[in-house]
Amino acid sequence: LILNESLEVGSQIPYIRRALVNDWGVVVCSTNTDEEFRDYPLHHLCSVYEQLLKDSTIQRFFVVAHSRGGPDIAHTLPHFKDENRFELVCLTDSVGLDDSFCPSEKQTSGGTVFINWRADSKLQSAAIAIEDILEPYSRMHQIYAG
């Protein structure tokens, strides 16, 4: 639930309600588990994709992931290499992410863009140039969430 303060403040519930009002489909995944289940996040996300998304008529996928969900989705996306509907992954306070999971060669048709909003004051003075936003290979953006 990403519960910070209450069910109405700091949880996913208001966010999900707002998405449903906008007639957006919502799938909630939990990749958190005990360490004894090796590769659980990968298997869980691949299973959700195979069972709910792969053969759907959905034109575009937008992902919102918090904390360790960021690295989980970043390391799972390469398993969907023929899938081009994952357009944007919005992250909140995800750590351990960089461009290492992105292809080293530029793609002509773009690909998934990651934006990570972090409560890290070191990012406060960082800015994203318009050229970076428009560049189809600009894949990872770290933004101050303060």
N, C-alpha and C positions, 0 to 999 in steps of 0.2 A: 503493500500500500504506500510505501514511501511516507509513512506516517511521521510527521514532525511535530504537529501541535494538536490536531484533532482530525476527525474524519472530514470536516469541511475546510480546514486550513492545513495545508501541507500534505494532503493525501492525493491519490490519483482520482478519487471519486468525482469531485467537481469537474475535473478535466475530461473524464469519460462522459459525464452527463452533457457537457458542452459539445463534445464530438458527436454524440448521438442526436442532439438537437439539430446539428448541421448536416445530419444524414450521412455521416461518415461511419464506415464499419470500424469496429474496434476489436482487436485481439490482445488479451493481456497474457503475457508469459512471465514465468518466474524461473530464472536461471540460477537462483540461489539454492544451494544444497550443501550437504556435508561433503568434506573433502574425499571421503571414501568412494564416492561415485565419480570416477575419473571420466573426463570428457562429457559429463552430464549436460552442461550448457549447450555444447555443440549438438548432441543427440536430441535434446529437447527442441531447440530451434529448428533443426532439420525436420523433425517430426511434425512440428506445427506447420512448417512450409509445405511439406508433402501432403498432409491431410487437409489443410484449410486453404492454402493460397495458390499452390502450383497450377491447378487446373481451373482456377476461378477466372471470371471475366473482369476482375479488377484491373484497371489500366495502370495505376501507379500506387506504390507502397511508400508510405512515410512512417518512419520508426521514431519513437521517443524512448530513450533508455536512460536509466539513472545508475550512477556509480559503476559497479562491475558489469552491468548490462552493456555498457559501451564496448569494452574489450570483447565481451561475449559475442555481440552482433558483428563487430569488426572481424573477428577470427572465423565467424561462420559464413559470412558473405562469399568468400572465395569458393565455397562448396556449391554456390548457385551461379557459377560462371556464365551459364547461358541465359540467365534471367536478367532482363534489363529494366524491370519495373521498380526496383529499389532506388528511388531518386534521392531521398534525403534522410539522414539519420541525425536527429536532434538529441544531444546528450546533455545531462546535467551532472556536474561534478564527477565525470568519468576520468580515471587516472590510468596511466600506463599506455596512452594512445599516442601514436605518431604516424608518420606516413609509411612506416615499414610494411603495412599490409596492403598498400596501394601498388598497382603495377608500376614498374620502372619506366615503361615506355608510354608516351602520350597516346591517348585514345582519341579517335576521330569523332566518336559518338558520345563523349562524356562518360558518365558513370556516377556512382553513388557519392554524394557529398556529405561530409560529416561536419557538424558544427557543435562544439563542446562549450557550454556555458559553465564556467567554473568560478567558485568563490575564492579566487587566488589573486591577491592584490598585485602580484607581479605582472598580471595581464592587464591591469587597469590602464596603462599607458599604451598598450599595443593596439594597433588599428589595422583593419583590413582594407586594403586599397580596392577601389572599384575594379581595377584590372584583375585582381585576384578573384573577385566574385564572378566576373564575366569569363575568366579563363576556364574552359571546360575541364582542364585537368587539375584545377585547384581543389584538392580533396579534403584537407583537414584544416579546420579553423578553430583556434582556441580563443574564446572570448570571455572577458571579465563579466561575471554575473552579479557584481556588487551593486 
